[in-house]
Amino acid sequence: MYKEIMKDLTQLAHLKQLCKKKPDLLATLQSCKAKEYEEIWLILHKALEERTPPDKLLYDAENSTLLFREEDDRQYLLTCIIFICIYLQHLANSDKRKKHIKLDSNFYALFYKLIEIQFMLSDREVRMSFGKCLLQLCELNLEENEFSAHVKVNLLIFLLWKTCSSEGKSADISKLKKNKDLCKYIKWGIPEKSTNSFYLLCSYSLNLPKFYAHPDGKFFLAHVWSQHESIASHLFNKFVHNTVVLSHDSISHYSQIIHSTWKNCEGVMKETLEIQIEHLVNLALKCPIKVAAKFRNVLSIFHNNKGDKSINNLIFKIYDPIIWRSLMSPNWKLRFNATCIFQLIFPVVDPCIKNVNYLASMEKAYQALFDLAEDVNACVLQAVAKCICHVLNELWEIISEQKRSALVEVLISKLLREKQHDNVKVEVLLGFYEMAKNKKIHKLFAKIFYRIKNLINDKSLRIRKNCIALVLELNKQLNENFSTQIDFSELIKRVTKDLFTYNVQSCIKKLSYVKYEHHERVKNKEICEFLKLSSNLITYSMWNCSIKEQAKKCVNLLNDYPALMICISKFATNLELVQRYKLASVLFEITNVKLGEEENSVLLGVGSAVNGANGQGCPKATNTGKCLEDPVINGKYVKYASLLLCVAYLLKPKNDQEVELCGSENIENFLRNKFKEEYFLASIDTLMQQFYFKILKYVNLNQDTYVEIHKYGRRELLSLHRAKNEHVCRKFILPLFYKWSLLESVISAHMHILNACIEFVFLHTCTEAEWASASKGSPFINAGRDLPFVDKDALGYFADEEEVLDSDEGSGIKGPSLRCNKKDDPMDEKEKERIYINEEKEINTLILLSLIVKKKKYHHMLFKSFQSIIHNFVFKFNSYLLFIFDKLAQSDFQLPPHFISPHYEDKGEFNFVQLVLYESAKIKGYFHLYISFFFLCYTSKRSNFPHDWDILIDNTLRSIHLISSVKFKNEIEIVTSGNLAGVTAVGGKVAHVDDRVAEWAIYTRTILHFVMHFLDMVEFTVAMKMTPIEDLDFTDLVKNVFMFYKCYELVQGGLNVVHREDIERVMNKYAAIIKERETFFDFIKNYKKNNSMVSYMRDSQVNYIQGILDNISLPKEKAKKGSS
């Protein structure tokens, strides 16, 4: 049997075969003698040496890993470890009666070799397999010697490595704690491989929250820390380094570790730990303020437990020599840090001192507080204010009456005086707020409140906020209404001003390209908190009456201070939801009754609404401005609009609990009875519509309750292209449909229309060459052709809706109608299943989707079901733009000669780039959606964009180059020519001239629209760092923009169309996107020097444009002069 083992033991296949037959191998090992074992270990040792020379290992410098080159060598190592494990099992089975198991020297040599190999290799499987072998070996009753000690140290290293690995679990940490006694075998302070590995793993564990946050992990680290000075020093250095960069939450775990270490140390190690704690104290005093705060956090467990005698002795021993000197330091940062610590360790008195000397030492601490209050630095005074308030709150009963009064007087007369720094006052008020929770100090506030109540009207927002919070806390704790001692007139002015500030700040856009995505709101949390606290204070006793009395008070308050009442309804949190709903219903009923009266009928007069930027409507034959010019009507408008806004905010849930309560059956029945549909229908097309519909947003009922409102909303969404009601749809109808879970069907219908339209544009431009250009006729595609369509199943949203009427509005020249679904057209059954897309549906779709894409909360619906349509649209419109600009640059742009000079005739043979898109509204809509979808696809984690981003960006760069490379025939004549030559034509030629003028006007204008909207895409790609600014040259591009403007001027009969706004838009756009400002201003200077680019304009126009450029470049030049 022994010979079978020895046969080809160096071969992997033979060794694997032996290990697979485990019972047979165990039986064979049972029969082997000592010398035979020695020979087996010797053969395996030599085999491992032959398979692990440097040339058979592969080192990856980039990843710092060492692995086998050949898999067979790796498998031999693993099999060898398995063989040893089987042998160890044999020992466990056969040698149970022996006191100690003694292994031969050849086995020691083999095992040392395995330890060396597994240390070198970056192979998790090898380490895990060898770790099991170590566990088996340590479970045997080995003879105590150097080998057994080495094995136990390596077992400890393995357990620590496994715990620190990415797959380490809590159970591994607990197992490590159970084996903590193995630490005694480590050769502390001796620089050998195993000791160094253990040190490194211990310091690495301080980086792992899963380790140091676990109770067993803290225990193990504290135990290791207390073993020897060398490991204590090693861990302390890592401890200090990590404290600087860790968060305060993580540092609290560090605090527990060092406290546990100190508590369990004795003798020399306790002295070592106290030296380290003293070093932490020095860091907490002398480091920069933010870093020092972290070291204070580390020491907080000692400060918070100073009632413990041993900790109190330690605090006095460490702090007494340095704290008093630090409090008087010339460095204000050191004084600040020392004051923060003094607050926590006050009064720093020797616990072993006798009573008489104790009082003298206390006097020293009190005097230090009075001296600190004379400091001139605002930050130090802030720390002093916090310290005094903390001392009073914690030691109120111990401090004598005289000292209490003196300290309180310091707080009020010195730290709250009128000229004191705001941060100091805030700290005092925060301290008073905490003191107000202490029942033993309540009498103090009854005496001093009259001295601090004026702070409620302070100029500083933070002071006002914290003063109001203090008053509310006093009302709560003392059961008294301190509000009666306050004059609210000034506070109401502050609240009104801050409400307007809050509303303005809530609408700030963070970045310029956000206009293509969602509007991130920048909310000032401090203002919001102040408004909430102010509303709660003003209404503290307002709600202690019946609902009718509450409503009466609200109306009276609204008559005097409408903004204040709106603020209360929006921010107050001291009225329960049910009571708010009852109050809202009463106010809503009052409003409806008042608006129904004859003298107020103008506010609800039904007529043609003026839905412009403000979305307000007014009666027929008037407009919003004229309606509100009458001061009487304007006053009523403000009053009832404010009342409706209050109703809306009272109905709005303020937290998740209220949202859940709103869905109850009782609440729904109440809302259904009180907020009937007829009131909202009556407000349509009136001045009050937007306010009624704002209420509708917060009434938690579905479309089944508001059937007619639902129908009205559908009509509005389908008539965006002609009603100009974007504001009403964006602010009220879309949110309503979203709340009613109907918006997805709206998006679905319009996304399918968009997809059909982009397919049509792509088909008739990029894939059909015959549509690309024409030498005669119109530049716009108007021949008969198949029109875009979608299946009716995809347009379920339109199924029950009447066809939207065609619009007669539009620009001078209209392209061919894309509508061919006439009633008299013969249609087979398949055709009836299709709905053709006319121009109205196309424009309506562009406007509606532009509104939807602006709102972040709607984005998930776009990508949930229509991701493929979005991807298709982005790719094909990108290709379409490249195609159009490429066709434009293929030949020189030739303006007909008769536009340049009256001596030329119109021959009618010119090359056009034929355009499917030429209406300004369509171009704007397509570009808006293209850039918006481009942004969403690029930033959304849900979007698996199937196309190559590099290709799309490259197409954008190529498009810039193509626009810049357009050449103009007769450029000199164009830039120097005067008015339109063809105006002298008579007779039958007049109509022809008019047609050609209109045709060329819309053609040049369309090119300008394409170029100007494309600049938004350039801005976006640069702002998103998708296009390096160094790759772009705008000189020729801007020149060509102005050349196209000049051509448009000539076609329009000399009309000046180079408006100031257009020039500023172009120039400021690039000023905003170019980060290297010097590059931009060099471009401006070069532009101004090149006279040929502006020579076509009159002198007044040249000066006009150069003035604009000077306004842009002057700030930079002034800055340089100022710096010089």
Summary of the structure (lengths in Angstrom):
residues: 1124
radius of gyration: 41.6
end to end distance: 96.7
largest distance: 129.3
contacts: 3409
relative contact order: 0.03
helix: 70%
strand: 2%
